[in-house]
Every structure is written in structure tokens, then in C-alpha cells.
Amino acid sequence: MIILKEQIQAQTINFIPRKMEATTIVIRNETTKEIVEIDAEFVFNNYYLQTTNIFTLKENTFYNLKVLNNNEIVYLDKIFCTNQTISDYTVNENQYVEHTTTNEYKIYE
């Protein structure tokens, strides 16, 4: 998941795509279903594709992110928009509980 802020300044996203070429970003608001397409420039940076754009996002909202190279999908992810300090932001902090089971499985070869 990519965490971005609700702001009018440009923000940078980095991702590892299926292909090292991309042309378009498609962002879909999960609540309103509104779709925004951005013709973007991408640069290759240490195994990542990187793009810097102004993203029109609303706080506390999830978005579906699709990155295309023409019509081919090269990357899919989710975006969450928050106005918290990104470096301090956590998802489900301290909510992980170790999985335990009483089932015993034995595999014989």
C-alpha cells in the first residue's frame, strides 16, 4: 500500500513494476468510483520506477492505483490518503496476534 497526503504539492511514488516502462497512472476512488487518469513521466531508479505528480486525494480515503504502459498493466496497488506525518503513520500497529493452531499435520513423502 502506498501512503500519500492530501496536498497540492507534488508527491513521489516508487514501485517495482512488471515492466520498466510506463505511460499512465489511473487512480480510482473506492468510495465514489471516480477515476482520474494522469499522463505521467517515469524514471528508472535502482530497480524502481519513480514518478512525481500532484495527486488530487481526500484524507481518510482508499484508492485503487493502476499503472499502465499504453494499455498494458505494469503495476497494481492501493493508495491510502492521510494527513498524518507519513514517517509516523502505521497500519494496525500492535494489533498483530501470533497465529496458533491445535491442528497437527504430518506430511509423509
C-alpha distances in whole Angstrom, upper triangle without the diagonal:
4,6,10,13,16,18,21,20,18,15,14,11,11,10,13,14,17,19,20,21,19,21,19,15,15,13,14,14,14,17,19,18,19,18,18,19,19,21,20,21,19,20,20,19,20,18,15,16,15,16,17,17,18,15,17,15,16,15,14,13,10,10,10,9,12,14,18,20,23,23,21,17,16,12,10,6,5,6,7,10,12,16,16,16,13,14,15,12,11,10,13,15,18,18,17,21,22,23,27,29,33,33,34,34,36,35,39,39
4,6,10,13,15,17,17,15,11,10,8,9,9,12,14,17,19,19,19,18,19,17,14,14,12,14,14,15,17,19,18,19,17,17,17,17,19,17,18,17,18,18,17,18,17,14,14,13,13,13,14,15,12,15,13,14,14,13,12,10,10,10,9,12,13,17,20,22,22,21,17,16,12,11,7,6,5,6,9,11,14,14,14,10,12,14,11,12,11,15,17,20,20,20,24,25,26,30,32,36,36,38,37,39,39,42,42
4,7,10,13,15,15,14,10,10,9,11,12,16,18,21,22,22,22,20,21,19,16,16,13,15,14,15,17,19,19,19,18,17,19,18,21,19,20,19,20,21,19,20,20,17,17,15,14,14,14,14,12,13,11,12,11,11,11,10,10,12,12,15,16,20,23,25,25,24,21,19,16,14,11,9,6,5,6,7,10,10,10,7,10,11,9,10,10,14,15,19,19,20,24,26,27,31,34,37,38,39,39,42,41,45,45
4,7,9,11,11,10,7,9,9,12,14,17,19,22,23,23,22,20,20,18,15,15,13,14,14,15,17,18,18,18,17,16,17,16,19,17,18,18,19,21,20,21,21,18,17,14,13,12,11,10,9,10,8,10,9,10,10,10,10,13,12,15,16,20,22,25,25,25,21,20,17,16,13,10,7,6,5,6,8,10,10,8,11,13,11,13,13,17,18,22,22,24,27,29,31,35,37,41,41,43,43,45,45,48,49
4,6,9,9,10,8,11,12,15,17,21,22,26,27,26,25,23,23,20,17,17,14,16,14,16,17,18,19,18,18,17,18,17,20,19,20,20,22,23,22,24,24,21,20,17,15,13,12,10,9,9,7,8,7,10,10,12,12,15,15,18,19,23,25,27,28,28,25,24,21,19,16,14,10,8,5,5,5,8,9,8,12,13,11,14,15,19,19,23,24,25,29,32,33,37,40,43,44,46,46,48,48,52,52
4,7,9,10,10,13,14,18,20,24,25,28,29,28,27,24,23,21,17,17,14,15,13,16,16,17,18,16,17,15,17,17,20,19,21,22,24,26,25,27,27,24,22,19,17,15,13,10,8,7,5,6,6,9,10,12,13,16,16,19,20,23,26,28,28,28,26,25,22,21,18,15,12,10,6,7,6,10,11,11,15,16,14,17,18,21,22,26,26,28,32,34,36,39,42,46,46,48,48,51,51,54,55
4,6,8,9,12,14,18,21,25,26,29,29,28,27,24,23,21,18,18,16,17,16,19,19,19,21,18,18,16,18,16,19,18,20,21,23,25,25,27,28,24,22,19,16,13,11,8,8,7,8,9,9,13,13,15,15,18,18,21,21,24,27,28,29,29,27,26,24,23,20,18,14,13,10,10,8,12,12,13,16,17,16,19,21,24,25,29,29,31,35,37,39,43,45,49,50,51,51,54,54,57,57
4,7,9,13,15,19,22,25,26,29,29,28,26,23,22,20,17,18,16,18,18,21,21,21,21,19,18,16,17,15,17,16,18,20,22,25,24,27,28,24,22,19,16,12,10,6,8,7,9,11,13,16,16,18,17,20,19,21,21,24,26,27,28,29,27,26,24,24,22,20,16,16,13,13,12,15,16,16,19,21,20,23,24,28,28,32,33,35,38,41,42,46,48,52,53,54,54,57,56,60,60
4,7,10,13,17,20,24,25,28,28,26,25,22,21,19,17,19,17,20,20,23,24,23,24,21,20,17,18,15,17,15,16,18,19,22,21,24,25,22,20,16,14,10,8,6,8,10,11,14,15,18,18,19,18,21,19,21,21,23,25,26,28,29,27,26,24,23,22,20,17,17,14,14,13,16,15,15,17,20,19,22,24,28,28,32,33,34,38,40,42,46,48,52,52,54,54,56,56,59,59
4,7,10,13,17,20,21,25,24,22,21,19,18,16,14,16,15,18,19,22,23,23,23,21,19,16,16,13,14,12,13,14,15,18,18,21,22,18,16,13,10,6,5,4,7,10,12,15,16,19,18,19,17,19,17,18,17,20,22,23,25,25,23,22,20,21,19,18,15,16,14,15,15,17,16,15,17,20,19,22,24,27,28,32,32,34,37,39,41,44,47,51,51,52,52,54,53,56,56
4,7,10,13,17,18,22,22,20,20,17,17,16,13,15,14,17,18,20,22,23,22,20,19,16,16,13,15,12,13,13,14,16,16,19,19,16,14,10,8,5,6,6,7,11,11,14,15,17,17,17,15,17,15,17,16,19,20,22,24,24,22,20,18,18,16,15,12,13,12,13,13,15,14,12,14,17,16,19,20,24,25,28,29,30,34,35,37,41,43,47,47,49,48,50,50,53,53
4,7,10,14,15,19,19,17,17,15,15,15,13,15,15,18,19,21,24,24,23,22,20,17,16,14,15,11,11,10,11,13,12,15,15,12,10,7,6,4,7,9,10,13,14,17,17,19,18,17,16,17,14,15,14,17,18,21,23,22,20,18,15,16,15,15,13,14,14,15,16,17,15,13,14,18,17,19,20,24,25,28,29,29,33,34,36,39,42,46,46,47,46,48,47,50,50
4,7,10,12,16,16,14,15,13,14,13,11,13,13,16,18,19,22,23,22,21,18,16,16,13,15,12,12,10,11,12,11,13,13,10,8,6,6,7,9,11,11,14,14,17,17,18,17,16,14,14,11,13,11,15,16,19,20,19,17,14,12,13,11,12,10,13,13,15,16,17,16,13,15,18,16,18,18,22,23,26,27,27,31,32,33,37,39,43,42,44,43,45,44,47,46
4,7,9,13,14,12,13,12,14,14,13,15,15,18,20,21,25,26,24,23,21,19,18,16,16,13,12,10,10,9,9,10,10,6,6,5,7,9,12,14,14,18,18,20,21,21,20,18,16,16,12,13,11,14,16,19,20,19,16,13,11,12,11,13,12,15,16,18,20,20,18,15,16,19,18,19,19,23,23,27,27,27,30,31,32,35,38,41,41,42,41,42,41,44,44
4,6,10,11,10,12,11,14,14,12,14,15,18,20,21,24,25,23,23,20,19,18,16,17,14,14,11,11,10,10,10,8,5,6,7,9,12,14,17,16,19,19,22,22,22,20,18,16,14,11,11,10,13,14,17,18,16,13,10,8,10,9,12,12,15,17,19,22,22,21,17,18,21,19,19,19,22,23,26,27,26,29,29,30,33,36,39,39,39,38,39,38,41,40
4,7,8,8,11,11,15,15,14,16,17,20,22,23,27,28,26,25,23,22,20,19,19,16,15,12,12,10,10,10,6,5,6,9,12,15,17,20,20,23,22,25,25,25,23,21,19,16,13,13,11,13,14,17,18,15,13,9,8,10,11,14,15,18,21,23,25,25,24,20,21,24,22,22,21,24,25,28,28,27,30,29,30,33,35,39,38,38,36,38,36,39,38
4,5,6,8,9,12,13,12,14,16,19,21,22,26,27,24,24,21,20,18,17,17,15,14,11,12,10,12,12,9,7,7,10,12,16,18,20,20,23,23,25,26,26,24,21,18,15,12,11,8,10,10,14,14,11,9,5,5,8,11,14,16,19,22,24,27,27,27,23,24,26,25,24,23,26,28,30,30,29,32,32,32,35,36,40,39,39,37,38,37,39,38
4,7,9,10,13,14,15,16,18,20,23,24,28,28,25,26,22,22,20,19,19,17,17,14,15,13,15,15,11,10,10,14,16,19,21,24,23,26,26,28,29,29,26,23,20,17,14,12,10,10,10,14,14,10,8,5,6,10,13,16,19,22,25,28,30,31,30,26,27,30,28,27,26,29,30,33,32,30,33,33,32,35,36,40,38,38,36,37,35,37,36
4,5,8,11,13,14,17,19,22,25,26,29,30,27,27,23,22,19,18,17,16,15,12,12,11,13,14,11,10,9,13,15,18,20,23,23,26,26,30,31,31,28,25,22,19,16,13,10,10,8,12,13,10,9,6,8,12,15,19,20,24,26,29,32,32,31,28,29,32,30,29,29,32,33,36,35,34,36,36,36,39,40,43,42,42,40,41,39,41,39
4,7,11,13,14,17,20,23,26,27,31,31,28,27,24,22,19,18,16,14,12,9,9,7,10,11,8,8,7,10,12,16,18,22,22,25,26,29,30,31,29,26,23,20,17,15,11,11,9,13,14,12,12,8,10,14,16,20,21,24,26,29,31,31,30,27,27,31,29,29,29,32,33,36,36,35,37,37,37,41,42,46,44,44,42,43,41,43,42
4,7,10,12,15,18,21,24,26,30,29,27,25,22,20,17,15,13,11,10,8,9,8,12,14,12,10,8,10,11,15,17,20,20,24,25,28,30,30,28,25,22,20,16,13,10,8,6,9,12,10,10,8,10,14,17,20,21,24,26,29,31,32,31,27,29,32,30,31,30,33,35,38,38,37,40,40,40,43,44,48,47,47,45,46,44,46,45
4,6,8,11,14,18,21,23,26,26,23,22,18,16,13,11,9,8,8,7,9,10,13,16,14,12,8,10,10,13,14,17,17,20,21,25,27,28,25,23,19,17,13,10,7,5,4,7,10,9,9,7,9,12,15,17,18,22,23,26,28,30,29,26,27,30,29,29,29,32,34,37,36,36,39,39,39,43,44,48,46,47,45,47,45,47,46
4,7,10,14,17,20,23,26,25,22,20,16,14,10,9,6,6,7,7,11,13,16,19,17,15,11,12,10,13,13,16,16,19,20,24,26,28,25,23,19,17,14,11,8,6,5,6,9,10,10,10,12,14,16,18,19,22,23,26,28,30,30,27,29,32,30,31,30,34,35,39,38,38,41,42,42,45,47,50,49,50,48,50,48,50,49
4,7,10,13,16,19,22,21,18,16,13,10,7,6,5,5,8,9,13,15,18,20,19,16,12,12,10,12,11,14,13,15,17,21,23,24,21,19,16,14,11,8,6,5,7,7,9,10,10,10,11,12,14,16,16,19,20,23,25,28,28,25,27,30,28,29,28,31,33,37,36,36,39,40,40,44,45,49,48,49,47,49,47,50,49
4,6,10,13,16,19,18,16,14,10,8,6,5,7,7,10,10,14,16,18,20,19,15,12,12,10,11,10,12,10,12,14,17,20,21,18,16,12,10,7,6,5,6,9,10,11,12,10,10,10,10,11,12,12,16,16,20,22,24,24,22,24,27,24,25,24,28,30,33,33,33,36,37,37,41,42,46,45,47,45,47,46,49,48
4,7,10,13,15,15,12,10,7,6,5,6,9,10,13,14,17,19,21,23,22,18,15,15,13,14,12,13,11,12,13,16,18,19,16,14,10,8,6,5,6,8,11,12,11,12,10,12,10,10,11,11,11,15,16,19,22,24,25,22,25,27,24,25,24,27,29,33,32,32,35,37,36,40,41,45,44,46,44,47,45,48,48
4,7,9,12,12,10,8,6,5,6,8,12,12,16,16,19,21,22,25,23,19,17,16,14,14,12,12,9,10,9,12,15,15,12,10,6,6,5,6,9,11,15,15,15,15,13,14,12,10,10,9,9,11,12,16,19,21,22,20,23,25,22,22,21,24,27,30,29,30,33,34,35,38,40,43,43,44,44,46,45,48,48
4,6,9,8,6,6,4,6,9,12,15,16,19,20,23,25,26,28,26,22,20,20,18,18,16,15,12,11,10,12,14,14,11,9,5,5,7,8,12,14,17,18,16,17,15,16,14,11,11,9,10,12,13,16,19,22,23,21,25,26,22,23,21,24,26,30,28,29,32,34,34,37,39,42,41,43,43,45,45,48,48
4,6,6,5,5,7,9,12,14,18,19,22,22,25,27,28,30,28,25,23,22,20,19,17,16,12,10,9,9,12,11,7,6,5,7,9,12,15,17,21,21,20,21,18,20,17,14,13,10,9,10,11,14,17,20,22,20,24,24,21,21,19,22,25,28,27,28,31,33,33,36,38,41,41,43,43,46,45,49,49
4,6,5,8,9,12,15,17,21,22,25,25,28,29,30,31,29,26,24,24,22,22,20,19,15,14,12,11,13,11,8,6,5,7,10,13,16,19,23,23,22,22,19,20,17,14,12,10,10,10,12,15,18,20,23,21,24,24,21,21,18,20,23,26,24,25,28,30,30,33,35,38,38,40,40,43,42,46,46
4,6,8,11,14,17,20,23,24,27,28,31,32,33,34,32,29,28,27,25,25,22,20,17,15,12,11,12,11,8,8,8,10,14,16,20,22,26,26,25,25,22,24,21,18,16,13,13,12,13,15,18,21,24,22,26,25,22,22,20,21,24,27,25,27,30,32,32,35,36,40,40,42,42,45,45,48,49
4,5,9,12,15,18,22,23,27,28,31,33,33,35,34,30,28,27,25,24,22,20,16,14,12,11,14,13,10,10,10,12,15,17,20,22,25,25,24,25,22,24,22,19,18,15,15,14,15,17,20,23,25,24,28,28,24,25,23,25,28,31,29,31,33,36,36,39,40,43,43,46,45,48,48,51,52
4,6,10,13,16,20,21,25,25,29,30,32,34,32,28,26,25,23,23,21,19,16,14,13,13,16,15,12,11,9,10,12,14,17,19,22,22,20,21,19,21,19,16,16,14,14,15,15,19,22,24,27,25,29,29,25,26,23,25,29,32,30,31,33,36,35,38,40,43,42,45,44,47,46,50,50
4,7,10,13,17,19,22,24,27,29,31,33,31,28,25,24,22,21,18,17,13,11,11,12,15,16,12,12,10,10,12,14,16,18,21,21,19,21,19,21,19,17,16,15,14,15,15,19,21,24,26,25,28,29,26,26,25,27,30,33,32,33,36,38,38,41,43,46,45,48,47,50,49,52,53
4,7,10,13,15,19,20,24,26,28,30,28,25,22,21,19,19,16,15,12,11,11,13,17,17,14,13,9,9,10,11,13,14,17,17,16,17,16,18,16,15,15,14,13,15,16,19,22,24,26,24,28,29,26,27,25,28,31,34,33,33,36,38,38,41,43,46,46,48,47,49,48,51,51
4,7,10,12,16,17,21,24,25,28,26,23,20,19,16,16,13,12,9,9,10,13,16,18,15,14,10,11,10,11,12,13,16,16,15,17,16,17,16,15,15,14,13,15,15,19,21,24,25,23,27,28,25,27,26,29,31,35,34,34,38,39,40,43,45,48,48,49,49,51,50,53,53
4,7,9,13,15,18,21,23,26,24,21,18,17,14,14,12,12,10,11,13,16,19,21,18,16,13,12,10,9,10,10,13,12,12,14,13,15,14,14,15,15,15,17,17,21,23,26,27,24,28,29,27,28,27,30,33,36,35,36,39,41,41,44,46,49,48,50,49,51,50,53,52
4,6,9,12,15,18,20,23,22,19,15,14,11,11,9,9,9,11,13,17,20,21,19,18,14,14,11,11,10,10,12,12,13,15,14,15,15,15,16,16,15,18,17,21,22,25,25,23,26,28,26,28,27,31,33,36,36,36,40,41,42,45,47,50,50,51,50,52,51,54,53
4,7,10,14,17,19,22,21,18,15,14,11,11,10,12,12,14,17,20,23,25,22,21,18,17,14,12,10,10,10,10,12,14,14,15,15,16,18,19,18,21,21,24,25,28,28,25,28,31,29,30,30,34,35,39,39,39,42,43,44,47,49,53,52,53,52,53,52,54,54
4,6,10,13,16,19,18,15,11,10,7,8,7,10,11,14,17,20,23,25,22,21,18,17,13,12,10,10,10,11,14,15,14,14,14,16,17,18,17,20,20,23,24,26,26,23,25,28,27,28,28,32,34,37,37,37,41,42,42,46,48,51,51,52,50,52,51,53,53
4,7,10,13,16,16,13,10,8,6,8,9,12,14,17,19,23,25,27,25,23,20,19,16,15,11,12,11,13,16,16,16,14,15,17,18,20,19,22,22,24,25,27,26,24,26,29,28,29,30,33,34,38,38,38,41,42,43,47,49,52,51,52,51,52,51,53,52
4,7,9,13,12,10,6,5,5,8,10,14,15,19,20,24,25,27,25,23,20,19,15,14,10,11,11,13,16,15,15,12,13,15,17,19,18,21,22,24,25,27,25,23,24,27,26,27,28,31,32,36,36,36,39,40,40,44,46,50,49,49,48,49,48,50,49
4,6,10,10,8,6,5,7,9,12,16,18,21,23,26,28,29,27,25,23,22,18,17,13,14,13,16,19,18,17,14,15,18,19,21,20,23,23,26,27,28,26,23,24,27,27,28,29,32,33,36,37,36,39,40,41,44,46,50,49,50,48,49,48,50,49
4,7,7,6,5,6,9,12,16,19,20,24,25,28,29,30,29,26,24,22,19,18,14,15,14,17,20,18,17,14,14,17,18,21,21,24,25,27,28,29,27,24,24,27,27,28,28,32,32,35,36,35,38,38,39,42,44,48,47,47,46,47,45,47,46
4,6,5,6,7,10,13,16,20,21,25,25,28,29,30,28,26,25,23,20,19,16,18,17,21,23,21,20,16,16,19,19,21,21,23,24,26,27,27,25,21,21,25,25,26,27,30,30,33,34,33,36,36,37,41,43,47,46,46,45,46,44,46,45
4,5,8,10,13,16,19,23,24,27,28,30,30,31,30,28,26,25,21,21,18,20,19,23,25,22,21,17,17,19,20,22,22,24,26,27,28,28,26,22,22,25,25,25,26,30,29,32,33,32,35,34,35,39,41,44,44,44,42,43,41,44,42
4,7,10,13,16,20,23,23,27,27,30,30,30,29,26,24,23,19,18,16,17,17,21,22,19,18,14,14,16,17,20,21,23,25,27,29,28,26,23,22,26,25,25,26,28,29,31,32,30,33,33,34,37,39,42,41,41,40,40,39,41,40
4,6,10,13,16,19,19,23,23,26,26,27,25,23,21,19,16,16,13,15,15,19,20,18,16,12,11,14,14,17,17,20,22,24,25,25,24,20,20,23,23,23,23,26,27,30,30,29,32,32,33,37,39,42,41,42,40,41,40,42,41
4,7,10,13,17,17,21,21,24,25,26,24,22,20,18,14,13,10,12,12,15,17,15,14,10,10,13,14,16,16,19,21,23,25,25,24,20,21,25,23,24,24,28,29,32,32,31,34,35,35,39,41,44,44,44,43,44,42,45,44
4,7,10,14,14,18,19,22,23,24,23,21,19,18,14,14,11,13,14,17,19,18,16,13,12,14,14,16,15,18,19,21,22,23,21,18,19,22,21,23,23,27,28,31,32,31,35,35,36,40,42,46,45,46,45,46,45,47,47
4,7,10,11,15,16,20,21,23,21,20,17,17,13,13,11,13,13,16,18,18,16,14,13,15,15,16,14,17,17,19,21,22,21,18,20,23,22,23,24,28,29,32,33,33,36,37,38,42,44,48,47,48,47,49,47,50,49
4,7,9,13,15,18,19,21,20,19,17,18,14,15,13,16,17,19,21,21,19,17,16,17,16,17,15,17,16,18,18,20,19,16,18,22,21,23,24,28,28,32,33,33,37,38,39,43,45,49,49,50,49,51,50,53,52
4,6,10,12,15,17,20,18,18,16,16,14,15,13,15,17,18,20,21,19,18,17,17,17,16,14,16,15,17,17,20,19,17,20,22,21,24,24,28,29,33,33,34,38,39,40,44,46,50,50,51,50,52,51,54,54
4,6,9,13,15,18,16,17,15,16,14,16,15,18,20,21,22,23,21,21,19,19,18,17,14,15,13,15,15,18,18,17,20,22,21,23,24,28,29,32,33,34,38,39,41,44,47,50,50,52,51,54,53,56,56
4,6,10,12,14,13,13,11,13,11,14,14,16,19,20,21,22,20,19,17,16,15,14,11,12,10,13,14,16,17,16,19,21,19,21,21,25,26,30,30,31,35,37,38,42,44,48,48,49,49,51,50,54,54
4,7,10,13,11,12,11,13,13,15,16,19,22,22,23,24,22,22,20,18,17,15,12,12,10,12,13,17,18,17,21,22,20,22,22,25,27,31,31,32,36,38,39,43,45,48,48,50,50,53,52,55,56
4,7,9,8,9,9,12,12,15,17,20,23,24,24,24,22,22,19,17,15,13,9,9,6,9,11,14,16,15,19,19,17,19,19,22,24,28,27,29,32,35,36,39,41,45,45,47,47,50,50,53,53
4,7,6,9,10,13,15,18,20,23,26,27,27,27,25,25,22,20,17,14,11,9,6,8,9,13,15,15,19,19,16,18,18,21,23,26,26,28,31,34,35,38,41,44,45,47,47,50,50,53,54
4,5,9,11,15,16,20,22,25,28,30,29,30,27,26,23,21,18,14,11,8,5,5,6,9,12,13,16,16,13,15,15,18,19,23,23,25,28,31,33,36,39,42,43,45,45,48,49,52,53
4,7,10,14,16,19,22,25,29,30,30,30,26,26,23,20,17,13,10,7,6,6,8,10,13,13,17,16,12,13,13,15,17,20,20,22,25,28,29,33,35,38,39,42,42,45,46,49,50
4,7,10,13,16,19,22,26,27,26,26,23,23,20,17,14,10,8,6,6,8,11,13,16,15,18,18,15,15,14,16,19,22,21,23,26,29,30,33,35,39,39,41,42,45,45,48,49
4,7,10,13,16,20,23,25,24,23,20,20,17,14,11,7,6,5,7,10,13,15,17,15,19,19,15,15,13,15,18,22,20,22,25,27,28,31,33,36,37,39,39,42,42,45,46
4,6,10,13,16,20,21,20,20,16,17,14,11,9,6,5,6,8,12,15,17,19,17,20,21,17,17,16,18,21,25,23,24,27,29,30,33,35,38,38,40,40,42,42,45,46
4,7,10,13,17,18,17,16,13,14,11,8,6,5,6,9,11,15,18,20,22,19,22,23,19,19,17,20,23,26,24,25,28,29,29,33,34,38,37,39,38,41,40,43,43
4,7,10,14,15,14,14,11,11,8,6,5,5,7,10,12,16,19,21,21,19,21,23,20,20,18,21,24,27,26,26,29,31,31,34,36,39,39,40,39,41,41,44,43
4,6,10,12,11,10,7,8,6,5,7,9,10,14,16,20,23,24,25,22,24,26,23,23,22,25,27,30,29,29,32,33,32,36,37,41,40,41,40,42,41,43,43
4,7,9,9,9,6,6,5,6,9,11,12,16,18,21,24,25,26,22,25,27,24,25,24,27,29,32,31,31,34,35,35,38,39,43,42,43,42,43,42,44,44
4,6,6,5,5,5,7,9,12,15,16,20,21,25,27,29,29,26,28,31,28,28,27,30,33,36,35,34,37,38,37,41,42,45,44,45,43,45,43,46,45
4,6,5,6,6,9,12,15,18,19,23,25,28,30,32,32,29,30,33,31,31,30,33,35,38,38,37,40,40,40,43,44,48,46,47,45,46,44,47,45
4,6,8,10,12,15,18,20,21,25,26,30,32,34,34,31,33,36,34,34,33,36,38,41,40,40,43,43,43,46,47,50,49,50,48,49,47,49,48
4,7,9,12,13,17,19,21,25,26,30,33,34,35,32,34,36,34,34,32,35,38,41,39,39,41,42,41,44,45,48,47,48,46,47,45,47,46
4,6,9,11,15,18,20,24,26,29,32,34,34,31,33,35,32,32,31,33,36,38,37,36,39,39,38,41,42,45,44,44,42,44,42,44,43
4,6,8,11,14,17,20,23,26,29,31,31,27,29,31,29,28,27,30,32,35,34,33,35,35,35,38,39,42,41,41,40,41,39,42,41
4,7,11,14,16,20,22,25,28,29,29,26,27,30,27,27,26,28,30,33,32,31,34,34,34,37,38,41,40,41,39,40,38,41,40
4,7,10,13,16,19,22,25,26,26,22,24,26,24,23,22,25,27,30,29,28,31,31,31,34,35,39,38,39,37,38,37,40,39
4,7,10,14,17,20,23,24,24,21,23,25,22,21,19,22,24,27,26,25,28,29,28,32,33,37,36,37,35,37,36,39,38
4,7,10,13,16,20,20,21,18,20,21,18,17,16,18,21,24,23,22,25,26,26,30,31,35,34,36,35,37,36,39,39
4,7,10,13,17,18,19,16,18,19,16,15,13,16,19,22,21,21,24,25,26,29,31,35,34,36,35,38,37,41,41
4,6,10,13,14,15,13,16,17,13,14,13,16,18,22,21,22,25,27,27,31,33,37,37,39,38,41,40,44,44
4,7,10,11,13,11,14,14,11,11,10,14,16,19,19,20,24,26,27,30,33,36,37,39,39,41,41,45,45
4,7,9,11,10,13,14,11,12,12,16,17,21,21,23,26,29,30,33,36,40,40,42,42,45,45,48,49
4,5,8,8,11,11,8,11,11,14,16,19,20,22,25,28,30,33,36,40,41,43,43,46,46,50,50
4,6,8,11,11,9,13,14,17,17,21,22,24,28,31,32,36,39,42,44,46,46,49,49,53,54
4,6,9,7,6,10,12,15,15,18,19,22,25,28,30,34,37,40,42,44,44,47,48,51,52
4,6,5,6,10,13,16,15,19,20,22,26,28,31,34,38,41,42,44,45,47,48,51,52
4,5,5,8,11,15,14,18,19,21,24,27,29,33,36,39,40,42,42,45,45,48,49
4,6,8,12,15,13,17,19,20,24,25,28,32,35,39,40,41,41,44,44,47,48
4,7,10,13,11,14,16,18,22,24,27,30,33,37,38,40,41,43,44,47,48
4,7,10,9,13,14,16,20,22,25,28,31,35,36,38,39,41,42,45,46
4,6,6,10,11,12,16,19,21,24,28,31,32,34,35,38,38,42,43
4,6,9,9,10,14,17,18,22,25,29,30,32,32,35,36,39,41
4,6,5,7,11,14,16,19,22,26,27,29,30,33,34,38,39
4,5,8,11,14,16,20,23,27,28,30,31,34,35,39,40
4,6,8,11,14,17,21,24,26,28,29,32,34,37,39
4,6,10,12,15,18,22,24,26,27,30,32,36,38
4,7,9,12,16,19,21,23,24,27,28,32,34
4,6,9,12,16,18,20,22,25,26,30,32
4,6,10,13,15,17,19,21,23,27,29
4,7,10,12,14,15,18,20,24,26
4,7,9,11,13,16,19,22,25
4,5,8,10,14,17,20,23
4,6,10,13,16,19,23
4,6,10,13,16,20
4,7,10,13,16
4,7,10,13
4,6,10
4,7
4
